[in-house]
Amino acid sequence: MSATTAAVPFWRAAGMTYIGYSNICAALVRNCLKEPFKSEAASREKVHFSIAKWADGKQEKPNFVVIVAAVRTESDE
């Protein structure tokens, strides 16, 4: 079987990355949950990380960032 006839995952054929595909799937699952599980899953959706610049070999004060991931679905429109 040549590389051109090999099966391609549908998310790649759609021009998506696996991370993008898995984020959409996770959002759909979270939207299907009933309370109280839905609110618990929403609380775990936040991502915390810090960004620090380096100057002259020393780390400057880090900036803390909180990201709340949101993926739009048809039900959001």
mmCIF file of the N, C-alpha and C atoms, coordinates in Angstrom:
data_MODEL
# 
_entry.id   MODEL 
# 
loop_
_atom_site.group_PDB 
_atom_site.id 
_atom_site.type_symbol 
_atom_site.label_atom_id 
_atom_site.label_alt_id 
_atom_site.label_comp_id 
_atom_site.label_asym_id 
_atom_site.label_entity_id 
_atom_site.label_seq_id 
_atom_site.pdbx_PDB_ins_code 
_atom_site.Cartn_x 
_atom_site.Cartn_y 
_atom_site.Cartn_z 
_atom_site.occupancy 
_atom_site.B_iso_or_equiv 
_atom_site.pdbx_formal_charge 
_atom_site.auth_seq_id 
_atom_site.auth_comp_id 
_atom_site.auth_asym_id 
_atom_site.auth_atom_id 
_atom_site.pdbx_PDB_model_num 
ATOM 1   N N  . MET A 1 1  ? 0.858   -1.172 0.000  1.00 0.00 ? 1  MET A N  1 
ATOM 2   C CA . MET A 1 1  ? 0.000   0.000  0.000  1.00 0.00 ? 1  MET A CA 1 
ATOM 3   C C  . MET A 1 1  ? 0.903   1.234  0.000  1.00 0.00 ? 1  MET A C  1 
ATOM 4   N N  . SER A 1 2  ? 0.680   2.128  -0.907 1.00 0.00 ? 2  SER A N  1 
ATOM 5   C CA . SER A 1 2  ? 1.513   3.329  -0.979 1.00 0.00 ? 2  SER A CA 1 
ATOM 6   C C  . SER A 1 2  ? 0.996   4.390  -0.012 1.00 0.00 ? 2  SER A C  1 
ATOM 7   N N  . ALA A 1 3  ? 1.824   5.395  0.208  1.00 0.00 ? 3  ALA A N  1 
ATOM 8   C CA . ALA A 1 3  ? 1.457   6.458  1.147  1.00 0.00 ? 3  ALA A CA 1 
ATOM 9   C C  . ALA A 1 3  ? 0.256   7.260  0.662  1.00 0.00 ? 3  ALA A C  1 
ATOM 10  N N  . THR A 1 4  ? 0.055   7.345  -0.636 1.00 0.00 ? 4  THR A N  1 
ATOM 11  C CA . THR A 1 4  ? -1.068  8.139  -1.155 1.00 0.00 ? 4  THR A CA 1 
ATOM 12  C C  . THR A 1 4  ? -2.398  7.426  -1.003 1.00 0.00 ? 4  THR A C  1 
ATOM 13  N N  . THR A 1 5  ? -2.389  6.111  -0.910 1.00 0.00 ? 5  THR A N  1 
ATOM 14  C CA . THR A 1 5  ? -3.643  5.372  -0.766 1.00 0.00 ? 5  THR A CA 1 
ATOM 15  C C  . THR A 1 5  ? -3.904  4.932  0.661  1.00 0.00 ? 5  THR A C  1 
ATOM 16  N N  . ALA A 1 6  ? -2.994  5.247  1.578  1.00 0.00 ? 6  ALA A N  1 
ATOM 17  C CA . ALA A 1 6  ? -3.183  4.859  2.974  1.00 0.00 ? 6  ALA A CA 1 
ATOM 18  C C  . ALA A 1 6  ? -4.345  5.635  3.583  1.00 0.00 ? 6  ALA A C  1 
ATOM 19  N N  . ALA A 1 7  ? -4.988  5.023  4.555  1.00 0.00 ? 7  ALA A N  1 
ATOM 20  C CA . ALA A 1 7  ? -6.098  5.681  5.238  1.00 0.00 ? 7  ALA A CA 1 
ATOM 21  C C  . ALA A 1 7  ? -5.576  6.858  6.055  1.00 0.00 ? 7  ALA A C  1 
ATOM 22  N N  . VAL A 1 8  ? -6.270  7.963  5.991  1.00 0.00 ? 8  VAL A N  1 
ATOM 23  C CA . VAL A 1 8  ? -5.902  9.168  6.728  1.00 0.00 ? 8  VAL A CA 1 
ATOM 24  C C  . VAL A 1 8  ? -6.981  9.404  7.772  1.00 0.00 ? 8  VAL A C  1 
ATOM 25  N N  . PRO A 1 9  ? -6.587  9.681  9.017  1.00 0.00 ? 9  PRO A N  1 
ATOM 26  C CA . PRO A 1 9  ? -7.613  9.984  10.026 1.00 0.00 ? 9  PRO A CA 1 
ATOM 27  C C  . PRO A 1 9  ? -8.483  11.154 9.563  1.00 0.00 ? 9  PRO A C  1 
ATOM 28  N N  . PHE A 1 10 ? -9.776  11.072 9.845  1.00 0.00 ? 10 PHE A N  1 
ATOM 29  C CA . PHE A 1 10 ? -10.698 12.086 9.336  1.00 0.00 ? 10 PHE A CA 1 
ATOM 30  C C  . PHE A 1 10 ? -10.386 13.470 9.855  1.00 0.00 ? 10 PHE A C  1 
ATOM 31  N N  . TRP A 1 11 ? -9.849  13.596 11.089 1.00 0.00 ? 11 TRP A N  1 
ATOM 32  C CA . TRP A 1 11 ? -9.528  14.914 11.624 1.00 0.00 ? 11 TRP A CA 1 
ATOM 33  C C  . TRP A 1 11 ? -8.377  15.534 10.849 1.00 0.00 ? 11 TRP A C  1 
ATOM 34  N N  . ARG A 1 12 ? -7.444  14.707 10.374 1.00 0.00 ? 12 ARG A N  1 
ATOM 35  C CA . ARG A 1 12 ? -6.341  15.234 9.572  1.00 0.00 ? 12 ARG A CA 1 
ATOM 36  C C  . ARG A 1 12 ? -6.832  15.591 8.174  1.00 0.00 ? 12 ARG A C  1 
ATOM 37  N N  . ALA A 1 13 ? -7.733  14.775 7.626  1.00 0.00 ? 13 ALA A N  1 
ATOM 38  C CA . ALA A 1 13 ? -8.294  15.065 6.307  1.00 0.00 ? 13 ALA A CA 1 
ATOM 39  C C  . ALA A 1 13 ? -9.102  16.359 6.335  1.00 0.00 ? 13 ALA A C  1 
ATOM 40  N N  . ALA A 1 14 ? -9.655  16.700 7.507  1.00 0.00 ? 14 ALA A N  1 
ATOM 41  C CA . ALA A 1 14 ? -10.423 17.939 7.647  1.00 0.00 ? 14 ALA A CA 1 
ATOM 42  C C  . ALA A 1 14 ? -9.518  19.137 7.907  1.00 0.00 ? 14 ALA A C  1 
ATOM 43  N N  . GLY A 1 15 ? -8.198  18.914 7.969  1.00 0.00 ? 15 GLY A N  1 
ATOM 44  C CA . GLY A 1 15 ? -7.258  20.007 8.179  1.00 0.00 ? 15 GLY A CA 1 
ATOM 45  C C  . GLY A 1 15 ? -7.095  20.398 9.632  1.00 0.00 ? 15 GLY A C  1 
ATOM 46  N N  . MET A 1 16 ? -7.412  19.476 10.554 1.00 0.00 ? 16 MET A N  1 
ATOM 47  C CA . MET A 1 16 ? -7.321  19.763 11.980 1.00 0.00 ? 16 MET A CA 1 
ATOM 48  C C  . MET A 1 16 ? -6.112  19.056 12.569 1.00 0.00 ? 16 MET A C  1 
ATOM 49  N N  . THR A 1 17 ? -5.682  19.519 13.730 1.00 0.00 ? 17 THR A N  1 
ATOM 50  C CA . THR A 1 17 ? -4.694  18.782 14.503 1.00 0.00 ? 17 THR A CA 1 
ATOM 51  C C  . THR A 1 17 ? -5.433  17.860 15.455 1.00 0.00 ? 17 THR A C  1 
ATOM 52  N N  . TYR A 1 18 ? -4.724  16.894 16.004 1.00 0.00 ? 18 TYR A N  1 
ATOM 53  C CA . TYR A 1 18 ? -5.365  15.994 16.953 1.00 0.00 ? 18 TYR A CA 1 
ATOM 54  C C  . TYR A 1 18 ? -5.785  16.736 18.214 1.00 0.00 ? 18 TYR A C  1 
ATOM 55  N N  . ILE A 1 19 ? -4.995  17.704 18.632 1.00 0.00 ? 19 ILE A N  1 
ATOM 56  C CA . ILE A 1 19 ? -5.341  18.494 19.820 1.00 0.00 ? 19 ILE A CA 1 
ATOM 57  C C  . ILE A 1 19 ? -6.639  19.258 19.583 1.00 0.00 ? 19 ILE A C  1 
ATOM 58  N N  . GLY A 1 20 ? -6.782  19.875 18.408 1.00 0.00 ? 20 GLY A N  1 
ATOM 59  C CA . GLY A 1 20 ? -8.026  20.583 18.079 1.00 0.00 ? 20 GLY A CA 1 
ATOM 60  C C  . GLY A 1 20 ? -9.219  19.650 18.064 1.00 0.00 ? 20 GLY A C  1 
ATOM 61  N N  . TYR A 1 21 ? -9.024  18.472 17.456 1.00 0.00 ? 21 TYR A N  1 
ATOM 62  C CA . TYR A 1 21 ? -10.086 17.470 17.407 1.00 0.00 ? 21 TYR A CA 1 
ATOM 63  C C  . TYR A 1 21 ? -10.474 17.020 18.814 1.00 0.00 ? 21 TYR A C  1 
ATOM 64  N N  . SER A 1 22 ? -9.476  16.739 19.661 1.00 0.00 ? 22 SER A N  1 
ATOM 65  C CA . SER A 1 22 ? -9.784  16.270 21.008 1.00 0.00 ? 22 SER A CA 1 
ATOM 66  C C  . SER A 1 22 ? -10.428 17.365 21.856 1.00 0.00 ? 22 SER A C  1 
ATOM 67  N N  . ASN A 1 23 ? -10.077 18.635 21.618 1.00 0.00 ? 23 ASN A N  1 
ATOM 68  C CA . ASN A 1 23 ? -10.725 19.742 22.337 1.00 0.00 ? 23 ASN A CA 1 
ATOM 69  C C  . ASN A 1 23 ? -12.197 19.844 21.966 1.00 0.00 ? 23 ASN A C  1 
ATOM 70  N N  . ILE A 1 24 ? -12.509 19.663 20.700 1.00 0.00 ? 24 ILE A N  1 
ATOM 71  C CA . ILE A 1 24 ? -13.918 19.710 20.266 1.00 0.00 ? 24 ILE A CA 1 
ATOM 72  C C  . ILE A 1 24 ? -14.695 18.544 20.875 1.00 0.00 ? 24 ILE A C  1 
ATOM 73  N N  . CYS A 1 25 ? -14.101 17.355 20.856 1.00 0.00 ? 25 CYS A N  1 
ATOM 74  C CA . CYS A 1 25 ? -14.771 16.188 21.450 1.00 0.00 ? 25 CYS A CA 1 
ATOM 75  C C  . CYS A 1 25 ? -15.010 16.379 22.940 1.00 0.00 ? 25 CYS A C  1 
ATOM 76  N N  . ALA A 1 26 ? -14.015 16.914 23.641 1.00 0.00 ? 26 ALA A N  1 
ATOM 77  C CA . ALA A 1 26 ? -14.165 17.141 25.076 1.00 0.00 ? 26 ALA A CA 1 
ATOM 78  C C  . ALA A 1 26 ? -15.261 18.154 25.367 1.00 0.00 ? 26 ALA A C  1 
ATOM 79  N N  . ALA A 1 27 ? -15.336 19.211 24.552 1.00 0.00 ? 27 ALA A N  1 
ATOM 80  C CA . ALA A 1 27 ? -16.384 20.215 24.744 1.00 0.00 ? 27 ALA A CA 1 
ATOM 81  C C  . ALA A 1 27 ? -17.766 19.614 24.504 1.00 0.00 ? 27 ALA A C  1 
ATOM 82  N N  . LEU A 1 28 ? -17.889 18.756 23.516 1.00 0.00 ? 28 LEU A N  1 
ATOM 83  C CA . LEU A 1 28 ? -19.179 18.117 23.254 1.00 0.00 ? 28 LEU A CA 1 
ATOM 84  C C  . LEU A 1 28 ? -19.593 17.207 24.410 1.00 0.00 ? 28 LEU A C  1 
ATOM 85  N N  . VAL A 1 29 ? -18.646 16.478 24.959 1.00 0.00 ? 29 VAL A N  1 
ATOM 86  C CA . VAL A 1 29 ? -18.957 15.610 26.102 1.00 0.00 ? 29 VAL A CA 1 
ATOM 87  C C  . VAL A 1 29 ? -19.374 16.452 27.300 1.00 0.00 ? 29 VAL A C  1 
ATOM 88  N N  . ARG A 1 30 ? -18.649 17.548 27.573 1.00 0.00 ? 30 ARG A N  1 
ATOM 89  C CA . ARG A 1 30 ? -19.003 18.408 28.702 1.00 0.00 ? 30 ARG A CA 1 
ATOM 90  C C  . ARG A 1 30 ? -20.390 19.011 28.517 1.00 0.00 ? 30 ARG A C  1 
ATOM 91  N N  . ASN A 1 31 ? -20.770 19.353 27.275 1.00 0.00 ? 31 ASN A N  1 
ATOM 92  C CA . ASN A 1 31 ? -22.098 19.921 27.029 1.00 0.00 ? 31 ASN A CA 1 
ATOM 93  C C  . ASN A 1 31 ? -23.208 18.895 27.235 1.00 0.00 ? 31 ASN A C  1 
ATOM 94  N N  . CYS A 1 32 ? -22.888 17.609 27.131 1.00 0.00 ? 32 CYS A N  1 
ATOM 95  C CA . CYS A 1 32 ? -23.894 16.560 27.306 1.00 0.00 ? 32 CYS A CA 1 
ATOM 96  C C  . CYS A 1 32 ? -24.105 16.156 28.760 1.00 0.00 ? 32 CYS A C  1 
ATOM 97  N N  . LEU A 1 33 ? -23.234 16.589 29.648 1.00 0.00 ? 33 LEU A N  1 
ATOM 98  C CA . LEU A 1 33 ? -23.342 16.201 31.053 1.00 0.00 ? 33 LEU A CA 1 
ATOM 99  C C  . LEU A 1 33 ? -24.513 16.896 31.740 1.00 0.00 ? 33 LEU A C  1 
ATOM 100 N N  . LYS A 1 34 ? -25.055 16.230 32.740 1.00 0.00 ? 34 LYS A N  1 
ATOM 101 C CA . LYS A 1 34 ? -26.105 16.814 33.567 1.00 0.00 ? 34 LYS A CA 1 
ATOM 102 C C  . LYS A 1 34 ? -25.474 17.379 34.828 1.00 0.00 ? 34 LYS A C  1 
ATOM 103 N N  . GLU A 1 35 ? -26.186 18.281 35.485 1.00 0.00 ? 35 GLU A N  1 
ATOM 104 C CA . GLU A 1 35 ? -25.698 18.846 36.749 1.00 0.00 ? 35 GLU A CA 1 
ATOM 105 C C  . GLU A 1 35 ? -25.695 17.758 37.807 1.00 0.00 ? 35 GLU A C  1 
ATOM 106 N N  . PRO A 1 36 ? -24.818 17.726 38.740 1.00 0.00 ? 36 PRO A N  1 
ATOM 107 C CA . PRO A 1 36 ? -23.746 18.651 39.072 1.00 0.00 ? 36 PRO A CA 1 
ATOM 108 C C  . PRO A 1 36 ? -22.449 18.370 38.304 1.00 0.00 ? 36 PRO A C  1 
ATOM 109 N N  . PHE A 1 37 ? -22.445 17.324 37.468 1.00 0.00 ? 37 PHE A N  1 
ATOM 110 C CA . PHE A 1 37 ? -21.223 16.948 36.765 1.00 0.00 ? 37 PHE A CA 1 
ATOM 111 C C  . PHE A 1 37 ? -20.790 18.001 35.746 1.00 0.00 ? 37 PHE A C  1 
ATOM 112 N N  . LYS A 1 38 ? -21.774 18.685 35.164 1.00 0.00 ? 38 LYS A N  1 
ATOM 113 C CA . LYS A 1 38 ? -21.456 19.709 34.163 1.00 0.00 ? 38 LYS A CA 1 
ATOM 114 C C  . LYS A 1 38 ? -20.681 20.860 34.780 1.00 0.00 ? 38 LYS A C  1 
ATOM 115 N N  . SER A 1 39 ? -21.104 21.335 35.944 1.00 0.00 ? 39 SER A N  1 
ATOM 116 C CA . SER A 1 39 ? -20.396 22.445 36.587 1.00 0.00 ? 39 SER A CA 1 
ATOM 117 C C  . SER A 1 39 ? -19.027 22.003 37.103 1.00 0.00 ? 39 SER A C  1 
ATOM 118 N N  . GLU A 1 40 ? -18.901 20.750 37.542 1.00 0.00 ? 40 GLU A N  1 
ATOM 119 C CA . GLU A 1 40 ? -17.597 20.239 37.972 1.00 0.00 ? 40 GLU A CA 1 
ATOM 120 C C  . GLU A 1 40 ? -16.629 20.164 36.798 1.00 0.00 ? 40 GLU A C  1 
ATOM 121 N N  . ALA A 1 41 ? -17.107 19.718 35.651 1.00 0.00 ? 41 ALA A N  1 
ATOM 122 C CA . ALA A 1 41 ? -16.258 19.640 34.466 1.00 0.00 ? 41 ALA A CA 1 
ATOM 123 C C  . ALA A 1 41 ? -15.866 21.030 33.982 1.00 0.00 ? 41 ALA A C  1 
ATOM 124 N N  . ALA A 1 42 ? -16.771 21.988 34.102 1.00 0.00 ? 42 ALA A N  1 
ATOM 125 C CA . ALA A 1 42 ? -16.470 23.363 33.686 1.00 0.00 ? 42 ALA A CA 1 
ATOM 126 C C  . ALA A 1 42 ? -15.392 23.976 34.569 1.00 0.00 ? 42 ALA A C  1 
ATOM 127 N N  . SER A 1 43 ? -15.376 23.601 35.844 1.00 0.00 ? 43 SER A N  1 
ATOM 128 C CA . SER A 1 43 ? -14.356 24.150 36.739 1.00 0.00 ? 43 SER A CA 1 
ATOM 129 C C  . SER A 1 43 ? -12.972 23.604 36.409 1.00 0.00 ? 43 SER A C  1 
ATOM 130 N N  . ARG A 1 44 ? -12.894 22.424 35.821 1.00 0.00 ? 44 ARG A N  1 
ATOM 131 C CA . ARG A 1 44 ? -11.603 21.836 35.441 1.00 0.00 ? 44 ARG A CA 1 
ATOM 132 C C  . ARG A 1 44 ? -11.138 22.320 34.069 1.00 0.00 ? 44 ARG A C  1 
ATOM 133 N N  . GLU A 1 45 ? -11.914 23.146 33.428 1.00 0.00 ? 45 GLU A N  1 
ATOM 134 C CA . GLU A 1 45 ? -11.612 23.616 32.085 1.00 0.00 ? 45 GLU A CA 1 
ATOM 135 C C  . GLU A 1 45 ? -10.551 24.717 32.073 1.00 0.00 ? 45 GLU A C  1 
ATOM 136 N N  . LYS A 1 46 ? -10.301 25.324 33.226 1.00 0.00 ? 46 LYS A N  1 
ATOM 137 C CA . LYS A 1 46 ? -9.329  26.416 33.310 1.00 0.00 ? 46 LYS A CA 1 
ATOM 138 C C  . LYS A 1 46 ? -7.913  25.873 33.228 1.00 0.00 ? 46 LYS A C  1 
ATOM 139 N N  . VAL A 1 47 ? -7.047  26.665 32.597 1.00 0.00 ? 47 VAL A N  1 
ATOM 140 C CA . VAL A 1 47 ? -5.634  26.317 32.475 1.00 0.00 ? 47 VAL A CA 1 
ATOM 141 C C  . VAL A 1 47 ? -4.836  27.440 33.108 1.00 0.00 ? 47 VAL A C  1 
ATOM 142 N N  . HIS A 1 48 ? -3.953  27.092 34.046 1.00 0.00 ? 48 HIS A N  1 
ATOM 143 C CA . HIS A 1 48 ? -3.112  28.069 34.730 1.00 0.00 ? 48 HIS A CA 1 
ATOM 144 C C  . HIS A 1 48 ? -1.662  27.834 34.317 1.00 0.00 ? 48 HIS A C  1 
ATOM 145 N N  . PHE A 1 49 ? -0.966  28.903 33.931 1.00 0.00 ? 49 PHE A N  1 
ATOM 146 C CA . PHE A 1 49 ? 0.459   28.808 33.663 1.00 0.00 ? 49 PHE A CA 1 
ATOM 147 C C  . PHE A 1 49 ? 1.084   30.181 33.813 1.00 0.00 ? 49 PHE A C  1 
ATOM 148 N N  . SER A 1 50 ? 2.401   30.223 33.842 1.00 0.00 ? 50 SER A N  1 
ATOM 149 C CA . SER A 1 50 ? 3.093   31.499 33.982 1.00 0.00 ? 50 SER A CA 1 
ATOM 150 C C  . SER A 1 50 ? 4.073   31.679 32.826 1.00 0.00 ? 50 SER A C  1 
ATOM 151 N N  . ILE A 1 51 ? 4.295   32.934 32.470 1.00 0.00 ? 51 ILE A N  1 
ATOM 152 C CA . ILE A 1 51 ? 5.231   33.308 31.418 1.00 0.00 ? 51 ILE A CA 1 
ATOM 153 C C  . ILE A 1 51 ? 6.267   34.220 32.051 1.00 0.00 ? 51 ILE A C  1 
ATOM 154 N N  . ALA A 1 52 ? 7.530   33.881 31.857 1.00 0.00 ? 52 ALA A N  1 
ATOM 155 C CA . ALA A 1 52 ? 8.594   34.704 32.419 1.00 0.00 ? 52 ALA A CA 1 
ATOM 156 C C  . ALA A 1 52 ? 9.608   35.019 31.327 1.00 0.00 ? 52 ALA A C  1 
ATOM 157 N N  . LYS A 1 53 ? 10.028  36.262 31.260 1.00 0.00 ? 53 LYS A N  1 
ATOM 158 C CA . LYS A 1 53 ? 11.067  36.668 30.318 1.00 0.00 ? 53 LYS A CA 1 
ATOM 159 C C  . LYS A 1 53 ? 12.423  36.563 31.004 1.00 0.00 ? 53 LYS A C  1 
ATOM 160 N N  . TRP A 1 54 ? 13.439  36.332 30.208 1.00 0.00 ? 54 TRP A N  1 
ATOM 161 C CA . TRP A 1 54 ? 14.803  36.244 30.702 1.00 0.00 ? 54 TRP A CA 1 
ATOM 162 C C  . TRP A 1 54 ? 15.605  37.376 30.102 1.00 0.00 ? 54 TRP A C  1 
ATOM 163 N N  . ALA A 1 55 ? 16.385  38.062 30.924 1.00 0.00 ? 55 ALA A N  1 
ATOM 164 C CA . ALA A 1 55 ? 17.256  39.145 30.459 1.00 0.00 ? 55 ALA A CA 1 
ATOM 165 C C  . ALA A 1 55 ? 18.595  39.027 31.174 1.00 0.00 ? 55 ALA A C  1 
ATOM 166 N N  . ASP A 1 56 ? 19.651  39.044 30.424 1.00 0.00 ? 56 ASP A N  1 
ATOM 167 C CA . ASP A 1 56 ? 21.011  38.946 30.976 1.00 0.00 ? 56 ASP A CA 1 
ATOM 168 C C  . ASP A 1 56 ? 21.190  37.706 31.842 1.00 0.00 ? 56 ASP A C  1 
ATOM 169 N N  . GLY A 1 57 ? 20.586  36.610 31.441 1.00 0.00 ? 57 GLY A N  1 
ATOM 170 C CA . GLY A 1 57 ? 20.740  35.356 32.159 1.00 0.00 ? 57 GLY A CA 1 
ATOM 171 C C  . GLY A 1 57 ? 19.947  35.245 33.444 1.00 0.00 ? 57 GLY A C  1 
ATOM 172 N N  . LYS A 1 58 ? 19.053  36.203 33.707 1.00 0.00 ? 58 LYS A N  1 
ATOM 173 C CA . LYS A 1 58 ? 18.243  36.171 34.925 1.00 0.00 ? 58 LYS A CA 1 
ATOM 174 C C  . LYS A 1 58 ? 16.764  36.230 34.550 1.00 0.00 ? 58 LYS A C  1 
ATOM 175 N N  . GLN A 1 59 ? 15.991  35.488 35.315 1.00 0.00 ? 59 GLN A N  1 
ATOM 176 C CA . GLN A 1 59 ? 14.551  35.457 35.080 1.00 0.00 ? 59 GLN A CA 1 
ATOM 177 C C  . GLN A 1 59 ? 13.896  36.676 35.698 1.00 0.00 ? 59 GLN A C  1 
ATOM 178 N N  . GLU A 1 60 ? 13.053  37.351 34.899 1.00 0.00 ? 60 GLU A N  1 
ATOM 179 C CA . GLU A 1 60 ? 12.274  38.470 35.423 1.00 0.00 ? 60 GLU A CA 1 
ATOM 180 C C  . GLU A 1 60 ? 11.043  37.930 36.130 1.00 0.00 ? 60 GLU A C  1 
ATOM 181 N N  . LYS A 1 61 ? 10.295  38.807 36.755 1.00 0.00 ? 61 LYS A N  1 
ATOM 182 C CA . LYS A 1 61 ? 9.098   38.396 37.484 1.00 0.00 ? 61 LYS A CA 1 
ATOM 183 C C  . LYS A 1 61 ? 8.100   37.743 36.514 1.00 0.00 ? 61 LYS A C  1 
ATOM 184 N N  . PRO A 1 62 ? 7.612   36.538 36.839 1.00 0.00 ? 62 PRO A N  1 
ATOM 185 C CA . PRO A 1 62 ? 6.681   35.860 35.928 1.00 0.00 ? 62 PRO A CA 1 
ATOM 186 C C  . PRO A 1 62 ? 5.294   36.499 35.942 1.00 0.00 ? 62 PRO A C  1 
ATOM 187 N N  . ASN A 1 63 ? 4.633   36.422 34.817 1.00 0.00 ? 63 ASN A N  1 
ATOM 188 C CA . ASN A 1 63 ? 3.239   36.847 34.674 1.00 0.00 ? 63 ASN A CA 1 
ATOM 189 C C  . ASN A 1 63 ? 2.381   35.597 34.692 1.00 0.00 ? 63 ASN A C  1 
ATOM 190 N N  . PHE A 1 64 ? 1.401   35.540 35.578 1.00 0.00 ? 64 PHE A N  1 
ATOM 191 C CA . PHE A 1 64 ? 0.528   34.388 35.671 1.00 0.00 ? 64 PHE A CA 1 
ATOM 192 C C  . PHE A 1 64 ? -0.673  34.587 34.752 1.00 0.00 ? 64 PHE A C  1 
ATOM 193 N N  . VAL A 1 65 ? -1.016  33.524 34.049 1.00 0.00 ? 65 VAL A N  1 
ATOM 194 C CA . VAL A 1 65 ? -2.080  33.578 33.048 1.00 0.00 ? 65 VAL A CA 1 
ATOM 195 C C  . VAL A 1 65 ? -3.099  32.489 33.366 1.00 0.00 ? 65 VAL A C  1 
ATOM 196 N N  . VAL A 1 66 ? -4.362  32.821 33.247 1.00 0.00 ? 66 VAL A N  1 
ATOM 197 C CA . VAL A 1 66 ? -5.448  31.859 33.377 1.00 0.00 ? 66 VAL A CA 1 
ATOM 198 C C  . VAL A 1 66 ? -6.226  31.879 32.082 1.00 0.00 ? 66 VAL A C  1 
ATOM 199 N N  . ILE A 1 67 ? -6.375  30.708 31.480 1.00 0.00 ? 67 ILE A N  1 
ATOM 200 C CA . ILE A 1 67 ? -7.115  30.597 30.225 1.00 0.00 ? 67 ILE A CA 1 
ATOM 201 C C  . ILE A 1 67 ? -8.321  29.713 30.472 1.00 0.00 ? 67 ILE A C  1 
ATOM 202 N N  . VAL A 1 68 ? -9.466  30.182 30.047 1.00 0.00 ? 68 VAL A N  1 
ATOM 203 C CA . VAL A 1 68 ? -10.676 29.373 30.106 1.00 0.00 ? 68 VAL A CA 1 
ATOM 204 C C  . VAL A 1 68 ? -10.970 28.963 28.678 1.00 0.00 ? 68 VAL A C  1 
ATOM 205 N N  . ALA A 1 69 ? -10.799 27.677 28.403 1.00 0.00 ? 69 ALA A N  1 
ATOM 206 C CA . ALA A 1 69 ? -10.996 27.172 27.049 1.00 0.00 ? 69 ALA A CA 1 
ATOM 207 C C  . ALA A 1 69 ? -12.475 27.117 26.737 1.00 0.00 ? 69 ALA A C  1 
ATOM 208 N N  . ALA A 1 70 ? -12.828 27.619 25.582 1.00 0.00 ? 70 ALA A N  1 
ATOM 209 C CA . ALA A 1 70 ? -14.219 27.584 25.144 1.00 0.00 ? 70 ALA A CA 1 
ATOM 210 C C  . ALA A 1 70 ? -14.253 27.206 23.671 1.00 0.00 ? 70 ALA A C  1 
ATOM 211 N N  . VAL A 1 71 ? -15.033 26.214 23.359 1.00 0.00 ? 71 VAL A N  1 
ATOM 212 C CA . VAL A 1 71 ? -15.197 25.775 21.979 1.00 0.00 ? 71 VAL A CA 1 
ATOM 213 C C  . VAL A 1 71 ? -16.652 25.964 21.618 1.00 0.00 ? 71 VAL A C  1 
ATOM 214 N N  . ARG A 1 72 ? -16.902 26.687 20.537 1.00 0.00 ? 72 ARG A N  1 
ATOM 215 C CA . ARG A 1 72 ? -18.273 26.935 20.110 1.00 0.00 ? 72 ARG A CA 1 
ATOM 216 C C  . ARG A 1 72 ? -18.860 25.701 19.456 1.00 0.00 ? 72 ARG A C  1 
ATOM 217 N N  . THR A 1 73 ? -20.106 25.416 19.760 1.00 0.00 ? 73 THR A N  1 
ATOM 218 C CA . THR A 1 73 ? -20.830 24.340 19.104 1.00 0.00 ? 73 THR A CA 1 
ATOM 219 C C  . THR A 1 73 ? -22.092 24.937 18.506 1.00 0.00 ? 73 THR A C  1 
ATOM 220 N N  . GLU A 1 74 ? -22.835 24.133 17.773 1.00 0.00 ? 74 GLU A N  1 
ATOM 221 C CA . GLU A 1 74 ? -24.058 24.626 17.138 1.00 0.00 ? 74 GLU A CA 1 
ATOM 222 C C  . GLU A 1 74 ? -25.080 25.086 18.172 1.00 0.00 ? 74 GLU A C  1 
ATOM 223 N N  . SER A 1 75 ? -25.084 24.473 19.349 1.00 0.00 ? 75 SER A N  1 
ATOM 224 C CA . SER A 1 75 ? -26.061 24.848 20.378 1.00 0.00 ? 75 SER A CA 1 
ATOM 225 C C  . SER A 1 75 ? -25.757 26.222 20.961 1.00 0.00 ? 75 SER A C  1 
ATOM 226 N N  . ASP A 1 76 ? -24.503 26.733 20.789 1.00 0.00 ? 76 ASP A N  1 
ATOM 227 C CA . ASP A 1 76 ? -24.137 28.060 21.295 1.00 0.00 ? 76 ASP A CA 1 
ATOM 228 C C  . ASP A 1 76 ? -24.677 29.191 20.426 1.00 0.00 ? 76 ASP A C  1 
ATOM 229 N N  . GLU A 1 77 ? -25.048 28.892 19.208 1.00 0.00 ? 77 GLU A N  1 
ATOM 230 C CA . GLU A 1 77 ? -25.467 29.957 18.274 1.00 0.00 ? 77 GLU A CA 1 
ATOM 231 C C  . GLU A 1 77 ? -26.900 30.363 18.455 1.00 0.00 ? 77 GLU A C  1 
# 
